[in-house]
Amino acid sequence: MAKRILVIDDAEATLRLLQVALGREGYEVVTKLDGESGLASSFEHTPDLIILDIALPDIDGWEVLARLRDNEQTADVPVMMMSAHDSDDIRGRTNLTDASDFVAKPFAPEHLRRRIRRILDLDS
C-alpha cells in the first residue's frame, strides 16, 4: 500500500510540484492550501508524513504542528517543516519542536525525495 503524504502549503505551484514529484515515486499525495483544512485532512485520514509550510494564510505551521502533536491520532506522525525563509532562527525553532526535519524552498526534488525516504525509513 502506498505511503500517504499530506502537503500543506499556500503556494499552488509548490503543491503541484510535490504532487508530481512524489506521485512518480509511488506516494499517495494529498494537498491542502491552509492549516485548518490540513488539520481536518490529517484527522480524517492519518498520513504517514506531513510536509508543512510555516507561512500559511490562516494559522501558521507552528500552530498546526502544535495541534498535530496535541492530538493522539497524529502525535507521532513525522512532520517536515518547510519555508522560503531559511534562517538560523527557523532552523533552531524546528530543532526545538517535535518536527522531524526542515527543508528550505526552493529545493531540488531529488534532495527532498531522499529526505522523505529517510524519514519514512525506506532507504535500503
N, C-alpha and C positions, 0 to 999 in steps of 0.2 A: 504494500500500500504506500502511496506517495506521501512524503512528509508535507505537512501543511505549513506554509509560511504566510503570516499576516504582515502586510506592509502598510504602515500608517504614515502618510506624507501628504502635505497640501499641494505639492507640485505634480500635476498630472503627467508631465514629461518623465519625472522620476518613477512614477508608478508604472508607466508604460514600459520604460527601460527594464525595470526589475521584473515585470510580468513576463516579458520576452526572454530575458537572460536566464532567469531562474526556471521558467517553464521549459526551456530547452534542456535543462538539467533533470527534468522529471519531477520537479516540485509542483505541488498544487499551490498556486499563489492567489491570495485574496487581498484586495487593495481597498483602502479606506482613505478618504480625504480629510478627516478630522478626528480628534481624540475621542469624542463621545461615541461616534459610530464604530471606531476601532475597538473601544472597550466593549460595546454591545456585541460586536462580532466575536471577540475573544471569549466572552462569557457564554455565547450561544454554541460555538464550536471551538473548543480549545485548540489553538495551533501548537505546532511543535517548536516554532520560533516566531518571534515578533521583531520586525525591523521598524524602529520608531524614530521619526524625526523629532527633534527637540522643539522647533518652532512650528506650532500648529495654530490655526485661527481661533479655536475655541478654548481649549485648555492646553497648556504646554506639555511636552513629552515627559518632563519630570513628574508632573501631577498624574499623567497616565501611568507611568511606571509605579508610582506610589499606590495607586488604586489597584493595579495588577497584583502587586505584592500583598495588598491587604485582603485579596480575595483568595480563598482556599483553592479554588479551581485553577487559578493562574499563577499562584505564588511561586511555583518552581519553573515556569516557562522561561526559557532563555530569551533575553531581550538585548538586541543590538541597537544601541543609540546611534543616531546619525545626525550630522549637522553640516551646513555650509560654513559655519563659524568654527574653525578649528583653532582652539586656543588652549593654553595650559590650564586655564580655569575650567573649561568644559571637560577636558580630559581628566582633570583632578576630581571634578564633581562626579564624573562617570565612575571613577575608581572608588569613590566613597559610597556609591549606591549599590544596589543589587543587580546592576546591568552586567551583562556577560561580555560586552565588547563595545567599542566605539569606532565608527568609520566616518571619515571626513568626506564631504562632497567637494568637488567631483571625485569619483572613484573609478577604478578600472574594474569592469565586470568580473574578470577572471580573479582578481585580488579578492573581491567580495565573495565569489563562489568558494574560494579556498577557505576563507574565514568561516563561512557558513558550514562547510563540511567539517571543520574542526569543532565548531560549537555543537553540531549535531552528532559528533563523533563518527563521521562517515569516512574519515581518511583511513586508507589501508596502509 
